[in-house]
C-alpha cells in the first residue's frame, strides 16, 4: 500500500463565507471533498451561511497531478441542494515539498499563487514553511452559484516508507 503513496495531505476546512441561501433564510451546509477515488465529508453546520467547520480531513496522495474537487451542499430531508463547487491544484504545493527545505524560518513564504481564470482562488494564496511542514492557506471562490467562498489550510505530511514526491 505505501508503495503507491507519495504522502498525505491534511485538509483543514476552516469556514465558509457568504454561502448561498437554499432554505427559507439560511442553509445547512456541508462539503464533500474528492480526489481520485477518495471521498471525504465535513460535518453539517445547521442554519448558517457563514459556517465554521474547523474539520480536519486527510487525503492519501498517490497522484499529485489530480485535482481536489470540492462540492458544497445544503443538507435537506430528501434531496441535498448544491451550493457551488471548486477545484484546487496541489502541484504548486508539491513543488515546494520537493525542494526539501530545511532550516527555513517559521512562516517563511516560499511561493505565492494569484487568482486567475485557470483557478478558483478568490485571493492570493501563500505556500509557506511552518513548524517544519509545508502549508498553504487557500480561499476558494465557489463556481456555479451566486456567491460563496471556502477557506482551507493544507499541510503536507511525509510518510516514512512511501515513495515520496
C-alpha positions in Angstrom: 0.0 0.0 0.0 2.7 2.5 1.0 4.5 1.9 -2.3 1.8 3.8 -4.2 1.6 6.7 -1.8 3.7 9.8 -2.2 2.4 11.4 1.0 -0.7 12.6 2.9 -2.4 15.9 2.6 -4.2 17.3 5.7 -7.1 19.5 4.6 -8.4 21.7 7.3 -11.7 23.0 6.2 -11.9 26.3 8.2 -15.0 28.1 7.2 -17.5 29.2 4.5 -18.1 32.9 3.8 -21.3 34.3 2.4 -22.6 31.0 1.1 -25.9 30.8 -0.9 -29.2 30.6 0.9 -31.0 27.4 0.0 -33.6 27.2 2.7 -36.1 29.8 3.9 -33.5 32.2 5.4 -30.3 30.2 5.7 -28.7 26.9 4.7 -27.3 23.7 6.4 -24.0 23.4 4.6 -21.5 20.6 4.4 -18.6 19.9 2.0 -17.7 16.8 0.0 -14.0 16.6 -1.0 -13.0 14.3 -3.7 -9.6 13.3 -5.1 -9.4 10.4 -7.4 -11.4 7.6 -5.8 -11.3 9.2 -2.3 -14.4 11.0 -1.0 -14.5 12.8 2.4 -17.2 14.9 4.0 -17.3 17.6 6.6 -20.0 17.7 9.3 -23.2 19.7 8.6 -23.4 23.2 10.2 -27.1 24.0 10.8 -28.6 27.3 9.8 -25.6 29.2 8.7 -24.3 30.9 5.5 -21.0 31.6 7.3 -20.3 28.2 8.8 -17.2 27.4 11.0 -16.2 23.8 10.4 -12.6 23.6 11.5 -12.8 19.9 10.3 -9.5 18.1 9.5 -9.7 15.6 6.6 -6.7 13.7 5.3 -6.2 12.6 1.7 -3.8 9.9 0.7 -1.8 11.2 -2.3 -0.9 8.7 -5.0 -1.0 11.1 -8.0 -0.3 14.8 -7.1 -1.5 15.8 -10.6 -5.1 15.0 -9.7 -7.3 18.0 -8.7 -9.0 18.2 -5.4 -12.7 18.8 -6.1 -15.0 20.5 -3.5 -18.8 20.4 -3.7 -20.8 22.3 -1.1 -24.3 21.1 -0.3 -27.3 22.2 1.8 -28.5 19.2 3.9 -32.2 18.6 3.4 -34.5 15.8 4.3 -34.9 14.3 0.9 -32.5 15.9 -1.6 -29.4 17.9 -0.7 -29.3 21.2 -2.7 -26.0 22.1 -4.5 -24.4 25.3 -3.2 -21.4 25.5 -5.6 -18.1 23.8 -6.3 -14.4 24.5 -6.7 -11.2 22.7 -7.8 -7.8 23.0 -6.3 -4.5 22.0 -8.0 -1.9 20.8 -5.4 1.0 20.7 -7.8 2.5 24.1 -6.6 2.4 22.8 -3.0 4.1 19.5 -4.1 6.8 21.5 -5.9 7.7 23.3 -2.6 7.7 19.9 -0.8 10.2 18.6 -3.4 12.6 21.4 -2.6 13.2 19.7 0.7 13.7 23.0 2.5 15.4 22.7 5.9 16.4 25.3 8.4 13.9 27.8 7.0 12.4 30.3 9.5 8.9 29.7 10.6 6.2 31.3 8.4 8.6 31.9 5.5 6.6 32.3 2.3 8.2 30.1 -0.4 5.7 30.6 -3.2 2.6 32.8 -3.9 -0.3 31.9 -6.2 -2.5 34.6 -7.6 -6.2 34.2 -8.7 -6.7 33.8 -12.5 -9.2 32.3 -14.9 -7.5 28.9 -14.6 -8.0 28.5 -10.8 -10.7 29.0 -8.2 -8.6 31.2 -6.0 -10.5 34.2 -4.5 -7.3 35.9 -3.3 -3.6 35.4 -3.2 -2.6 32.0 -1.7 0.7 31.6 0.2 2.7 28.3 0.4 5.0 28.6 3.4 7.0 26.6 5.9 5.6 26.3 9.4 7.0 24.1 12.2 9.0 22.1 9.6 5.9 21.4 7.5 4.8 22.8 4.1 1.4 24.5 4.4 -0.8 26.5 2.1 -3.7 28.9 3.0 -6.4 28.9 0.4 -9.6 30.9 -0.2 -11.6 29.3 -3.0 -14.4 31.1 -4.8 -17.3 28.8 -5.5 -18.5 28.3 -9.0 -21.9 27.5 -10.4 -23.6 29.5 -7.6 -24.4 33.2 -6.9 -22.0 33.6 -4.1 -19.7 32.0 -1.5 -16.1 31.2 -0.6 -14.4 28.4 1.3 -11.3 28.9 3.4 -8.9 25.9 3.7 -5.5 25.2 5.1 -3.4 22.5 3.5 -0.5 20.7 5.2 1.8 18.1 3.5 2.6 15.1 5.6 5.6 12.9 4.6 5.1 9.1 5.2 8.2 7.0 6.1 8.3 4.2 3.6 6.3 5.9 1.0 7.8 6.6 -2.4 7.8 10.4 -1.7 7.4 13.2 -4.2 
